[in-house]
Amino acid sequence: MIKKIINDDCINIMPKYADDYFDLAIVDPPYGIKIQQSGGTPKHLGFKNYTKKNWDNNIPSKEYFEQLFRVSKNQIIFGANYYTKYLPSSMGWVFWDKGQDLTMSDGELAFTSFQKALRRKIINRAEIKKDVAIHPTQKPIRLYRWLLENYAKPTDKILDTHLGSGSIAIACHYFDTEEFVGIEIDKEYYDMANKRIEQETKQIKLL
């Protein structure tokens, strides 16, 4: 397997790849809801009190979505209800049901380019406590494994433009994906994700 974790802006990296290079992009871009500025970090799950950052102040640009759709044949995009002006119509949305009544949202929506029936997957958000919690919007590894099992093949090349905690890289390792590329612009999260991924896989290739 080829696994690459890159510390850079995805806008700088995606133009380096040919059209349709990736079979599937599974991404979780900023929602533009200022989660760290509003005190939205879920401390009840054991997240550290990191320095407040501005990464979630704005949604990605039109250029981001143009590049994403250019380099990938299919896409799964979390938070897609915030980016509808950039997305085509699709019946194949996914609803991640967090499995508990929360003061925050009960779940999250993800656009998919697959023309399949809408699916709901129940995975309790508390599963994150089983892992090392390092990012305010961290998702369970099991959620990404379910996405790969239902929307990907081991021979696929997978892209994540906003790596965050690295959960998807670990899921791709267990799924035995042919190639995975993860991009993270924030050096602190990049370093923490690398440490977490290395502890899980011991075989990651760093760029």
C-alpha positions as CSV (number, residue, x, y, z in Angstrom):
1,M,0.0,0.0,0.0
2,I,1.0,3.6,-0.7
3,K,0.1,6.0,2.1
4,K,1.1,9.6,2.1
5,I,0.4,12.3,4.7
6,I,1.2,15.8,3.5
7,N,1.4,19.0,5.5
8,D,0.2,21.7,3.1
9,D,-2.8,23.5,1.8
10,C,-4.9,21.0,-0.3
11,I,-5.3,23.8,-2.9
12,N,-1.6,23.5,-3.5
13,I,-1.6,19.7,-3.7
14,M,-4.6,18.8,-5.8
15,P,-3.5,20.5,-9.0
16,K,-0.5,18.1,-9.0
17,Y,-2.8,15.2,-9.7
18,A,-4.3,14.2,-13.0
19,D,-8.0,14.2,-13.7
20,D,-9.8,11.3,-12.0
21,Y,-6.6,10.1,-10.3
22,F,-8.5,9.2,-7.1
23,D,-11.3,6.7,-7.2
24,L,-12.9,8.2,-4.1
25,A,-12.4,11.4,-2.0
26,I,-13.8,11.2,1.5
27,V,-13.5,14.6,3.0
28,D,-14.6,16.6,6.0
29,P,-13.9,20.3,5.2
30,P,-14.5,23.3,7.5
31,Y,-18.2,24.0,7.9
32,G,-17.8,27.7,8.5
33,I,-19.5,27.6,11.9
34,K,-16.6,28.8,13.9
35,I,-16.7,25.8,16.2
36,Q,-13.6,26.7,18.2
37,Q,-14.5,30.4,18.5
38,S,-18.0,29.5,19.8
39,G,-16.8,27.1,22.5
40,G,-18.1,24.2,20.5
41,T,-15.2,21.9,21.4
42,P,-16.7,18.7,22.9
43,K,-14.8,18.6,26.2
44,H,-17.2,15.9,27.5
45,L,-15.4,13.5,25.2
46,G,-12.0,14.3,26.7
47,F,-10.6,16.7,24.0
48,K,-7.7,18.8,25.2
49,N,-8.1,22.5,25.5
50,Y,-6.1,23.6,22.4
51,T,-5.3,27.1,21.4
52,K,-8.3,28.5,19.6
53,K,-7.9,28.5,15.8
54,N,-9.6,30.0,12.8
55,W,-9.7,27.0,10.5
56,D,-13.5,26.8,10.7
57,N,-14.3,30.4,10.1
58,N,-15.2,29.9,6.4
59,I,-16.2,27.1,4.1
60,P,-13.9,26.1,1.2
61,S,-13.8,28.1,-2.0
62,K,-15.3,27.3,-5.3
63,E,-11.8,26.4,-6.5
64,Y,-11.6,23.7,-3.8
65,F,-14.7,22.0,-5.0
66,E,-13.7,22.3,-8.7
67,Q,-10.4,20.6,-7.9
68,L,-12.0,18.0,-5.7
69,F,-14.4,16.9,-8.4
70,R,-11.6,17.1,-11.0
71,V,-9.2,14.8,-9.3
72,S,-11.7,12.2,-7.9
73,K,-14.2,10.0,-9.7
74,N,-16.5,9.9,-6.7
75,Q,-16.9,11.9,-3.5
76,I,-18.2,11.6,0.0
77,I,-18.4,15.1,1.6
78,F,-19.3,15.6,5.3
79,G,-21.0,18.8,6.2
80,A,-22.4,19.0,2.7
81,N,-25.5,20.8,3.9
82,Y,-23.2,23.9,4.2
83,Y,-21.9,23.7,0.6
84,T,-25.1,22.9,-1.4
85,K,-24.3,25.8,-3.9
86,Y,-21.2,23.9,-5.0
87,L,-22.7,20.4,-5.2
88,P,-24.8,18.5,-7.8
89,S,-28.0,16.9,-6.9
90,S,-27.7,13.3,-5.5
91,M,-30.0,10.8,-3.9
92,G,-27.1,9.0,-2.2
93,W,-26.7,11.1,1.0
94,V,-25.5,9.5,4.2
95,F,-26.7,10.4,7.7
96,W,-24.4,9.6,10.5
97,D,-26.6,9.1,13.5
98,K,-24.5,9.8,16.6
99,G,-26.6,7.4,18.7
100,Q,-27.4,9.6,21.6
101,D,-29.4,12.7,22.5
102,L,-26.9,15.6,22.5
103,T,-26.8,19.3,23.2
104,M,-25.1,19.5,19.8
105,S,-26.6,17.9,16.6
106,D,-27.9,14.4,16.8
107,G,-25.9,13.5,13.6
108,E,-24.1,14.8,10.5
109,L,-25.0,14.7,6.8
110,A,-22.6,13.7,4.1
111,F,-23.1,14.1,0.3
112,T,-22.1,11.2,-1.9
113,S,-21.9,11.1,-5.6
114,F,-23.2,7.6,-5.6
115,Q,-26.8,7.2,-7.0
116,K,-27.8,4.9,-4.2
117,A,-30.6,5.2,-1.6
118,L,-29.9,7.5,1.4
119,R,-28.4,5.5,4.2
120,R,-28.3,6.1,8.0
121,K,-25.5,4.6,10.0
122,I,-25.7,4.6,13.8
123,I,-22.4,4.8,15.5
124,N,-22.3,6.3,19.0
125,R,-20.1,9.4,19.1
126,A,-18.7,8.2,22.4
127,E,-16.7,5.6,20.4
128,I,-14.2,8.4,19.9
129,K,-13.3,8.0,23.6
130,K,-11.8,4.6,22.6
131,D,-9.2,6.4,20.5
132,V,-6.9,9.3,21.1
133,A,-9.1,12.4,20.8
134,I,-7.0,15.2,19.1
135,H,-9.4,17.2,17.0
136,P,-12.7,19.0,17.7
137,T,-14.5,17.5,14.7
138,Q,-12.9,14.0,15.0
139,K,-15.0,11.1,13.7
140,P,-14.8,7.4,14.8
141,I,-12.5,5.1,12.8
142,R,-15.5,2.7,12.6
143,L,-17.5,5.3,10.7
144,Y,-14.8,5.5,8.0
145,R,-14.5,1.8,7.9
146,W,-18.2,1.5,7.2
147,L,-17.9,4.1,4.4
148,L,-15.1,2.2,2.8
149,E,-16.8,-1.2,3.1
150,N,-20.0,0.2,1.4
151,Y,-18.6,2.7,-1.1
152,A,-15.0,1.6,-1.9
153,K,-12.9,-1.3,-3.0
154,P,-9.4,-2.2,-1.7
155,T,-8.0,-1.4,-5.2
156,D,-9.2,2.2,-4.9
157,K,-7.1,5.3,-4.5
158,I,-8.5,7.4,-1.6
159,L,-8.1,11.1,-1.0
160,D,-8.8,13.2,2.2
161,T,-8.1,16.9,1.8
162,H,-8.6,17.7,5.5
163,L,-7.0,14.9,7.5
164,G,-7.6,16.3,10.9
165,S,-7.2,13.5,13.5
166,G,-6.2,10.9,10.9
167,S,-9.1,8.5,11.5
168,I,-9.6,7.9,7.8
169,A,-6.0,7.0,7.3
170,I,-6.2,4.3,10.0
171,A,-9.5,3.0,8.5
172,C,-7.8,2.8,5.0
173,H,-4.9,0.9,6.6
174,Y,-7.3,-1.8,8.0
175,F,-9.2,-1.8,4.7
176,D,-5.9,-2.4,2.9
177,T,-6.5,0.4,0.4
178,E,-4.1,0.5,-2.5
179,E,-3.3,4.1,-2.1
180,F,-4.2,6.8,0.4
181,V,-3.3,10.5,0.3
182,G,-4.2,12.7,3.3
183,I,-3.6,16.5,3.4
184,E,-3.6,18.6,6.6
185,I,-2.7,22.3,6.5
186,D,-2.3,22.8,10.3
187,K,1.1,21.7,11.6
188,E,-0.1,20.9,15.1
189,Y,-2.9,18.6,13.9
190,Y,-0.5,17.1,11.2
191,D,2.0,16.2,13.9
192,M,-0.6,14.7,16.3
193,A,-2.3,12.8,13.5
194,N,1.0,11.4,12.3
195,K,1.8,10.2,15.8
196,R,-1.6,8.6,16.1
197,I,-1.4,6.9,12.7
198,E,2.1,5.6,13.3
199,Q,1.0,4.1,16.6
200,E,-1.8,2.2,14.8
201,T,-0.1,1.2,11.5
202,K,3.7,1.5,12.0
203,Q,4.0,1.6,8.2
204,I,3.0,5.1,7.1
205,K,4.9,7.0,4.5
206,L,5.5,10.6,5.3
207,L,6.1,13.5,2.8
